């Protein structure tokens, strides 16, 4: 604990590093990193899909492109927010963040379309993720880390009042669910090549799609409720002033 407090004190002494102690700001910064990585995945699968004329890689590319779009919306919103800091009131900013949350919820629902097609192709054509040699263990370690951190930040994001932070965490959760599916198929491919794993991949894929849709619907309903709440509170304040 003493080391943690000393580190915080050091970070607080610098104007730039002090901002990273703000959870909302650091969330957006790491979203930029995720955006770059996801763009790389999308480009990689798109090139494979075109080069190999593979619908499987094409669907994966579509999935990652949709993730790129959602993360880019959040990043560009915060970039524009800094430029218009004193030009808009807090009510409009809150409504904008709630609309982004709801819009990403709609996109996440549509995310299941390329995902479900990819899962069907995976089962029907026995397409799969694969890792050479010891990379399967690296992938497993990274996926485990991803699961733990995603759940941790989902819990932490509940305390945040910034809807775009909650949006980022929901996007990361959707990404994490597919990472778990990818790891399962890769492990089956590496360690159970002679075993019929189609049914297991189909069941896990169905669960991933279902959870993704539920999360998307939850975001749509939550975004609408937040907009209604903001407008109601604003109208109530106006009535009190009158």
Backbone torsions as a table, in degrees:
resi	resn	phi	psi	omega
1	UNK	NA	-38.5	179.7
2	UNK	-62.7	-40.1	178.6
3	UNK	-63.5	-41.0	179.5
4	UNK	-63.7	-42.3	179.4
5	UNK	-67.0	-38.5	178.2
6	UNK	-64.0	-40.9	179.6
7	UNK	-64.7	-41.4	178.3
8	UNK	-63.0	-40.5	179.1
9	UNK	-62.7	-42.6	178.5
10	UNK	-63.2	-43.8	-179.3
11	UNK	-66.1	-35.4	-179.8
12	UNK	-69.4	-18.3	-178.4
13	UNK	-76.7	-18.3	-179.5
14	UNK	-109.6	135.2	-176.9
15	UNK	-62.7	-38.4	-177.8
16	UNK	-73.4	-50.7	-177.0
17	UNK	-68.9	-24.6	179.0
18	UNK	-59.7	-32.7	-177.9
19	UNK	-66.2	-27.1	-178.6
20	UNK	-72.8	-13.9	175.4
21	UNK	-77.1	-16.7	175.6
22	UNK	-79.9	120.1	-173.6
23	UNK	-61.5	-41.9	-178.6
24	UNK	-63.2	-42.7	-179.8
25	UNK	-65.8	-46.5	-178.7
26	UNK	-64.1	-32.3	177.5
27	UNK	-61.7	-44.5	-179.7
28	UNK	-66.7	-39.7	179.7
29	UNK	-60.4	-46.9	-179.2
30	UNK	-71.8	-21.2	173.9
31	UNK	-66.4	-34.2	176.5
32	UNK	-62.3	-42.2	178.2
33	UNK	-63.0	-45.9	178.7
34	UNK	-62.2	-36.4	179.1
35	UNK	-62.0	-44.1	179.7
36	UNK	-63.7	-45.3	-179.3
37	UNK	-63.7	-45.4	-179.2
38	UNK	-64.3	-37.3	176.7
39	UNK	-61.6	-39.4	176.8
40	UNK	-62.2	-44.0	177.3
41	UNK	-60.7	-46.0	-178.7
42	UNK	-60.6	-44.7	180.0
43	UNK	-65.6	-40.8	-179.5
44	UNK	-62.1	-50.1	-179.1
45	UNK	-68.8	-33.2	177.6
46	UNK	-64.4	-43.0	179.0
47	UNK	-64.8	-40.3	177.6
48	UNK	-65.4	-40.5	179.3
49	UNK	-61.8	-41.7	179.6
50	UNK	-71.9	-45.3	-176.7
51	UNK	-65.9	-38.8	-176.6
52	UNK	-100.1	0.1	-176.0
53	UNK	50.8	47.0	-174.8
54	UNK	-105.4	120.4	176.8
55	UNK	-67.1	-32.5	178.7
56	UNK	-58.7	-51.8	179.2
57	UNK	-69.3	-31.6	178.4
58	UNK	-63.2	-42.4	178.5
59	UNK	-67.3	-38.9	176.9
60	UNK	-63.7	-38.9	177.4
61	UNK	-62.7	-43.6	177.9
62	UNK	-60.0	-42.5	179.4
63	UNK	-59.4	-49.1	-177.6
64	UNK	-71.4	-30.4	176.4
65	UNK	-63.3	-39.7	178.3
66	UNK	-66.5	-36.0	174.5
67	UNK	-65.0	-40.7	178.2
68	UNK	-59.5	-45.7	-179.1
69	UNK	-60.0	-46.2	-178.8
70	UNK	-64.5	-44.5	179.7
71	UNK	-67.1	-36.7	179.2
72	UNK	-64.7	-38.3	178.1
73	UNK	-58.7	-45.6	-179.8
74	UNK	-64.6	-45.1	-178.5
75	UNK	-63.6	-47.1	-178.3
76	UNK	-69.8	-30.4	175.6
77	UNK	-61.9	-46.2	-178.4
78	UNK	-70.3	-30.1	176.8
79	UNK	-67.6	-43.3	177.9
80	UNK	-69.5	-31.6	-179.1
81	UNK	-60.8	-40.6	179.4
82	UNK	-63.9	-35.2	-177.9
83	UNK	-74.1	-29.6	-177.1
84	UNK	-108.9	27.3	-172.3
85	UNK	-48.6	-42.6	-174.6
86	UNK	-108.3	9.7	-175.9
87	UNK	-97.5	-16.5	-179.4
88	UNK	-126.7	152.1	179.9
89	UNK	-85.6	167.9	-174.3
90	UNK	-64.6	-34.3	-179.6
91	UNK	-61.1	-45.3	179.7
92	UNK	-64.5	-38.0	178.8
93	UNK	-65.3	-41.8	179.0
94	UNK	-63.8	-40.3	178.3
95	UNK	-66.3	-39.8	177.9
96	UNK	-61.2	-44.0	179.3
97	UNK	-65.4	-37.8	178.3
98	UNK	-67.8	-35.5	178.1
99	UNK	-68.3	-38.4	176.3
100	UNK	-62.7	-42.9	178.7
101	UNK	-59.8	-47.5	-179.8
102	UNK	-66.9	-42.9	-179.7
103	UNK	-62.3	-40.1	177.6
104	UNK	-69.7	-29.6	174.4
105	UNK	-63.2	-41.9	177.1
106	UNK	-63.3	-44.7	179.5
107	UNK	-62.5	-39.2	179.1
108	UNK	-64.2	-36.1	175.7
109	UNK	-62.1	-43.2	178.4
110	UNK	-71.2	-20.1	178.9
111	UNK	-59.9	-27.2	-178.5
112	UNK	-70.4	-18.2	-179.6
113	UNK	-65.2	-60.1	176.8
114	UNK	-64.2	-30.7	-179.4
115	UNK	-66.8	-45.2	-179.6
116	UNK	-66.7	-36.7	177.5
117	UNK	-65.4	-42.0	178.1
118	UNK	-61.6	-38.6	179.3
119	UNK	-68.4	-41.1	177.1
120	UNK	-61.5	-42.8	177.7
121	UNK	-65.6	-36.4	179.7
122	UNK	-62.8	-40.4	-179.4
123	UNK	-76.8	-45.4	-175.2
124	UNK	-72.0	-43.1	-175.5
125	UNK	-101.7	2.1	-178.9
126	UNK	57.5	34.1	173.0
127	UNK	-73.7	150.4	-176.0
128	UNK	-158.6	158.9	169.5
129	UNK	-79.0	148.4	179.1
130	UNK	-148.3	151.7	179.0
131	UNK	-133.5	135.3	-177.3
132	UNK	-79.9	135.0	172.7
133	UNK	55.3	-130.2	-175.9
134	UNK	-75.4	-5.2	-179.9
135	UNK	-62.3	-24.2	177.8
136	UNK	-62.2	-35.6	179.4
137	UNK	-73.5	-35.9	175.9
138	UNK	-64.0	-44.4	179.1
139	UNK	-62.7	-41.5	179.5
140	UNK	-63.6	-42.2	179.7
141	UNK	-64.7	-44.4	-179.8
142	UNK	-64.3	-42.0	-179.9
143	UNK	-64.8	-41.3	177.3
144	UNK	-60.8	-44.5	177.3
145	UNK	-60.4	-41.9	-179.4
146	UNK	-62.7	-43.0	179.0
147	UNK	-61.9	-49.3	-178.3
148	UNK	-61.0	-47.8	-177.3
149	UNK	-68.5	-37.2	179.3
150	UNK	-64.1	-46.3	178.9
151	UNK	-64.1	-42.2	179.0
152	UNK	-59.7	-45.6	-178.3
153	UNK	-74.6	-27.9	175.1
154	UNK	-63.6	-41.9	178.1
155	UNK	-66.2	-43.0	-178.7
156	UNK	-66.8	-35.9	-177.4
157	UNK	-66.8	-21.4	179.6
158	UNK	-63.3	-25.7	-179.8
159	UNK	-83.4	-14.6	-177.9
160	UNK	-79.0	143.7	177.5
161	UNK	-93.5	-6.2	-179.4
162	UNK	-86.9	115.5	-177.5
163	UNK	-66.5	-26.4	179.6
164	UNK	-71.6	-28.4	174.5
165	UNK	-65.5	-44.1	177.3
166	UNK	-63.9	-35.2	177.5
167	UNK	-61.6	-47.4	-180.0
168	UNK	-58.8	-44.2	-177.9
169	UNK	-66.2	-35.4	177.1
170	UNK	-69.1	-39.4	176.1
171	UNK	-61.8	-44.0	179.0
172	UNK	-63.1	-35.1	178.9
173	UNK	-65.8	-42.9	177.5
174	UNK	-61.3	-41.5	177.8
175	UNK	-63.4	-42.5	-178.5
176	UNK	-64.4	-39.0	-179.8
177	UNK	-60.0	-40.9	179.0
178	UNK	-71.0	-32.3	176.9
179	UNK	-63.0	-38.0	177.8
180	UNK	-65.6	-43.7	177.4
181	UNK	-62.0	-43.3	-179.9
182	UNK	-62.2	-40.7	179.3
183	UNK	-65.4	-41.4	179.6
184	UNK	-59.6	-48.3	-178.5
185	UNK	-65.1	-37.2	179.5
186	UNK	-66.9	-39.2	179.8
187	UNK	-69.3	-39.3	175.6
188	UNK	-61.6	-41.5	-179.3
189	UNK	-65.0	-36.7	-177.0
190	UNK	-81.0	-37.1	-171.9
191	UNK	-114.0	-12.8	-178.5
192	UNK	-135.6	48.0	-174.9
193	UNK	-59.8	-31.9	-176.5
194	UNK	-92.0	-0.7	-176.7
195	UNK	-100.0	140.6	179.6
196	UNK	-75.0	102.0	-175.2
197	UNK	-102.6	5.5	-177.1
198	UNK	-55.6	-43.5	-177.6
199	UNK	-65.9	-37.5	179.7
200	UNK	-68.6	-41.8	177.8
201	UNK	-65.9	-37.2	179.6
202	UNK	-65.6	-43.7	-179.2
203	UNK	-65.6	-47.8	178.9
204	UNK	-62.3	-40.6	178.4
205	UNK	-62.3	-40.9	179.2
206	UNK	-64.1	-41.2	178.5
207	UNK	-64.2	-42.1	179.0
208	UNK	-61.7	-45.3	179.3
209	UNK	-63.7	-42.5	-179.6
210	UNK	-63.2	-46.7	179.6
211	UNK	-63.5	-36.1	178.8
212	UNK	-65.8	-43.8	178.3
213	UNK	-64.1	-45.2	179.2
214	UNK	-58.3	-43.9	179.2
215	UNK	-64.1	-41.9	178.7
216	UNK	-61.5	-44.9	178.7
217	UNK	-63.7	-41.3	177.8
218	UNK	-59.2	-40.9	179.8
219	UNK	-68.6	-39.1	179.1
220	UNK	-63.1	-48.7	-179.9
221	UNK	-64.5	-43.5	179.6
222	UNK	-63.9	-39.5	178.3
223	UNK	-65.2	-43.6	177.9
224	UNK	-62.9	-43.1	179.9
225	UNK	-63.1	-39.5	-179.9
226	UNK	-66.1	-42.2	178.5
227	UNK	-62.8	-44.3	178.3
228	UNK	-61.2	-42.0	-179.9
229	UNK	-64.6	-43.8	-179.7
230	UNK	-63.0	-45.6	179.7
231	UNK	-65.1	-38.7	179.5
232	UNK	-64.8	-45.6	-179.8
233	UNK	-64.9	-37.1	179.1
234	UNK	-66.4	-43.2	178.4
235	UNK	-64.9	-37.4	178.9
236	UNK	-65.3	-41.1	177.8
237	UNK	-64.2	-40.1	179.3
238	UNK	-64.9	-39.4	178.8
239	UNK	-66.4	-37.7	179.5
240	UNK	-67.3	-34.7	178.3
241	UNK	-68.2	-35.3	-179.3
242	UNK	-74.5	NA	NA
